[in-house]
């Protein structure tokens, strides 16, 4: 079995597996994107979008396979995930490592979740290969205007939301799960201390991007999936290495399905009352995430495993 191999061989196998599938699928998606760009017909573009989505799902299955390729990962998944593969969802997730991406791909495969997408900054569309690939996958490019610019040019008020909503129209043809890593960056002990986070295992969430996403697409989402990911055996900074080396043993995931209620959709930039309400709601979700991670650690300790 591959799990019995020495660490250097596991690293080579895992790295090669991930790199090859990423390169092949990425190149295929770019080719589909070029074909999509050359023929501006709605039916043809929808076909290309579905083909790119299928290729993206192949990549997701390949990434999910890495958890059983060279390591006997023990999954502990709790909570309700009432998911319709033909629906539309938003994920609120903490961010520990880039390993979180394969974890979400594993969950997408396990629960028949619509393939995840990310909201991207408008400038990224000009990045070679990346921009075209993301465009082929119908990932929405967000165009934000600062308060200073809006003060100088009031006619731009609301245009960022309208632009994003138009870009999200493609999602009406392809079931989608939009991912929001609300902390905005990966958790590290240094960042935790610098930002003076009120949470034990998390950074403070940034509410603006999440509120903007809900303002742009809230009426289209069937539900919010509040997902908490923790690696209770690995509290240091070597998650990626342990993943590649086949040393990742425990992954704890809690999923909670939440309704998209009217009080979660509003003008975060200009409505002070809504901004305070939304920040309080998101902070409460993060307090619960902190508790889920503590419970994951306690479960592992009760089993006598090393942490």
C-alpha positions in Angstrom: 0.0 0.0 0.0 1.1 3.6 -0.7 0.6 4.4 3.0 3.6 2.2 3.9 6.0 4.1 1.7 8.7 6.3 3.1 8.1 10.0 3.4 10.2 11.2 0.4 8.3 8.9 -1.9 4.9 10.1 -0.5 5.9 13.7 -1.1 6.9 12.9 -4.7 3.7 11.0 -5.4 1.4 13.6 -3.8 3.1 16.6 -5.4 3.2 14.9 -8.8 -0.5 13.9 -8.5 -1.6 17.4 -7.6 0.7 19.2 -10.1 -0.2 16.9 -13.1 -4.0 17.2 -12.6 -3.8 20.9 -12.0 -1.8 21.5 -15.1 -3.9 19.2 -17.3 -7.3 20.5 -16.1 -6.0 24.1 -16.0 -4.8 23.9 -19.7 -8.1 22.2 -20.7 -10.2 24.9 -19.0 -8.1 27.7 -20.7 -8.7 26.0 -24.1 -12.4 25.9 -23.4 -12.2 29.5 -22.4 -10.6 30.5 -25.7 -13.3 28.7 -27.6 -15.9 30.4 -25.5 -14.4 33.8 -26.1 -14.1 33.3 -29.9 -17.8 32.5 -30.5 -20.1 35.0 -28.6 -23.3 33.0 -28.9 -25.3 32.4 -25.7 -26.0 28.7 -26.4 -22.3 28.0 -27.3 -21.1 29.9 -24.2 -23.4 28.0 -21.9 -22.1 24.7 -23.4 -18.5 25.9 -22.8 -19.4 26.9 -19.3 -20.8 23.4 -18.5 -17.8 21.7 -20.1 -15.4 23.9 -18.0 -17.5 23.1 -14.9 -17.2 19.3 -15.7 -13.4 19.7 -16.0 -13.3 21.6 -12.7 -15.2 18.8 -11.0 -12.6 16.3 -12.3 -9.9 18.4 -10.7 -12.0 18.5 -7.5 -12.2 14.7 -7.4 -8.5 14.4 -8.0 -7.7 16.7 -5.1 -10.1 14.8 -2.9 -8.4 11.6 -3.8 -5.1 12.9 -2.3 -6.5 12.3 1.2 -6.5 8.6 0.7 -3.6 8.3 -1.7 -0.8 8.0 0.8 -2.3 8.6 4.2 -5.1 7.0 6.2 -7.0 10.2 7.1 -9.7 9.9 9.7 -12.6 12.3 9.0 -15.0 13.5 11.6 -17.8 15.4 9.9 -20.7 16.7 12.0 -23.8 18.8 11.3 -26.4 18.9 8.7 -25.6 19.4 5.0 -29.0 19.5 3.3 -27.7 20.0 -0.2 -29.3 19.8 -3.6 -26.7 19.4 -6.3 -28.9 21.5 -8.5 -29.0 24.4 -6.1 -27.0 27.5 -5.2 -25.1 28.0 -2.0 -22.7 30.3 -0.2 -20.0 28.8 2.0 -18.7 30.7 5.1 -15.4 29.1 6.1 -12.4 29.7 8.3 -9.0 29.6 6.6 -6.2 27.5 8.1 -4.1 26.5 5.1 -4.3 25.9 1.3 -5.1 22.3 2.4 -8.6 23.8 3.0 -9.2 23.8 -0.8 -8.8 20.0 -1.2 -10.9 19.6 2.0 -13.7 21.6 0.4 -13.3 19.6 -2.8 -13.7 16.4 -0.8 -16.9 17.8 0.8 -18.2 18.8 -2.6 -17.6 15.2 -3.9 -19.0 13.6 -0.7 -22.2 15.7 -0.5 -22.7 16.1 -4.3 -22.3 19.9 -3.7 -22.4 22.2 -6.7 -18.8 23.0 -7.7 -17.3 25.9 -5.7 -16.5 29.3 -7.1 -14.7 32.3 -5.7 -15.5 36.0 -5.9 -12.5 37.6 -7.5 -11.2 41.2 -7.8 -11.8 42.8 -11.2 -8.0 43.3 -11.7 -7.4 39.5 -11.7 -9.1 39.1 -15.1 -6.0 40.5 -16.7 -3.6 38.0 -15.0 -2.3 35.7 -17.8 -4.0 32.2 -17.9 -5.6 32.7 -14.4 -8.0 35.4 -15.6 -9.1 33.5 -18.7 -9.5 30.2 -16.7 -11.6 31.8 -14.0 -13.7 33.6 -16.7 -14.3 30.2 -18.4 -15.5 28.8 -15.1 -17.9 31.8 -14.7 -16.3 33.0 -11.5 -17.6 36.5 -10.8 -15.2 39.4 -10.9 -16.1 42.1 -8.3 -15.6 45.7 -9.1 -15.5 47.8 -5.9 -15.5 51.5 -5.5 -13.9 53.2 -2.5 -15.9 55.7 -0.4 -13.5 58.4 -1.5 -14.2 57.7 -5.2 -18.0 57.6 -4.6 -17.8 60.9 -2.8 -16.1 62.4 -5.9 -18.4 60.6 -8.4 -21.8 60.0 -6.8 -23.1 58.6 -10.1 -21.1 55.4 -9.4 -23.2 54.6 -6.3 -24.6 51.1 -6.6 -22.8 50.4 -9.9 -20.4 47.9 -8.3 -23.4 45.8 -7.1 -25.1 46.0 -10.5 -21.9 45.0 -12.3 -21.4 42.0 -10.0 -25.1 41.0 -10.3 -24.8 41.0 -14.1 -21.7 38.8 -13.9 -23.6 36.4 -11.6 -26.4 35.9 -14.2 -24.4 33.0 -15.6 -24.9 31.2 -12.3 -28.6 30.9 -13.1 -27.6 28.3 -15.7 -25.0 26.4 -13.6 -25.6 25.4 -10.0 -22.9 27.0 -7.9 -21.4 27.2 -4.4 -19.6 30.5 -3.7 -16.8 30.3 -1.2 -16.0 33.1 1.3 -12.9 32.7 3.5 -14.1 35.5 5.7 -10.8 36.0 7.6 -9.2 37.1 4.4 -6.0 35.3 5.0 -4.6 32.1 6.4 -4.4 31.7 10.2 -1.0 31.8 11.8 0.0 32.4 15.4 1.8 35.6 14.4 -1.3 37.0 12.6 -3.5 36.0 15.5 -1.3 38.0 17.9 -0.8 41.0 15.6 -4.5 41.4 14.9 -5.4 40.9 18.6 -8.1 38.4 17.7 -10.8 37.8 20.3 -11.0 34.2 19.2 -8.8 31.4 20.4 -8.3 29.5 17.1 -9.5 32.1 14.5 -8.7 35.5 13.1 -11.4 38.2 13.2 -13.7 37.8 10.2 -14.1 40.6 7.7 -17.7 41.3 7.1 -17.6 43.5 4.1 -16.9 40.9 1.4 -19.5 38.5 2.7 -22.1 41.2 2.9 -21.3 42.4 -0.6 -21.7 38.8 -1.9 -25.0 38.4 -0.3 -26.1 41.8 -1.6 -25.2 40.7 -5.1 -26.5 37.2 -5.1 -28.5 36.7 -1.9 -31.9 36.1 -3.5 -30.3 33.4 -5.7 -28.8 31.4 -2.8 -30.8 28.4 -1.5 -28.9 28.5 1.8 -25.7 29.4 3.6 -23.3 26.6 4.5 -21.3 27.6 7.6 -18.3 25.2 7.5 -15.7 25.0 10.2 -12.4 23.1 9.3 -9.9 22.1 11.9 -6.9 19.8 11.9 -6.8 18.9 15.7 -3.6 16.8 15.4 -1.7 19.6 13.7 -1.7 23.0 15.5 1.6 24.1 14.1 2.5 25.6 10.8 3.5 22.5 8.9 0.0 21.5 7.5 1.0 21.5 3.9 4.2 19.5 4.5 2.3 16.9 6.6 -0.4 16.7 3.8 2.3 16.0 1.1 4.2 13.7 3.4 1.2 11.5 4.2 1.2 12.5 7.9 -2.2 14.1 8.1 -4.3 11.9 10.3 -7.3 13.8 11.6 -9.6 16.3 9.9 -12.6 17.7 11.7 -15.4 19.4 9.8 -18.6 20.9 11.1 -21.3 22.0 8.7 -24.4 24.0 9.5 -27.0 24.9 6.9 -28.5 28.4 7.5 -31.3 30.2 5.7 -30.7 33.4 3.8 -33.0 35.6 5.8 -33.9 39.2 4.7 -31.9 40.8 7.5 -28.7 39.5 6.0 -29.1 41.4 2.7 -28.5 45.1 2.8 -26.2 48.0 1.9 -23.2 47.3 4.0 -21.2 50.3 2.7 -23.9 53.0 3.4 -26.3 51.6 6.0 -24.7 52.0 9.4 -27.5 50.0 11.2 -27.2 47.1 8.8 -23.4 47.1 9.0 -23.5 46.8 12.8 -26.2 44.1 12.6 -24.2 42.1 10.0 -20.9 42.4 11.9 -22.6 41.1 15.1 -24.2 38.2 13.2 -20.9 37.2 11.6 -19.0 37.5 14.9 -21.5 35.2 16.5 -20.9 32.6 13.8 -17.2 32.9 14.5 -17.7 32.4 18.2 -19.5 29.2 17.4 -16.7 28.1 15.1 -14.2 28.7 17.9 -16.2 26.3 20.1 -16.4 23.7 17.4 -12.6 23.7 17.0 -12.1 23.4 20.8 -14.5 20.4 20.8 -12.5 18.8 18.0 -9.3 19.1 20.1 -11.1 17.7 23.2 -12.4 14.7 21.2 -8.9 13.9 20.0 -7.4 14.2 23.5 -10.1 11.9 24.9 -9.0 9.3 22.4 -5.5 9.5 23.7 -4.1 10.8 20.3 -1.1 13.1 20.2 -1.9 16.7 19.5 
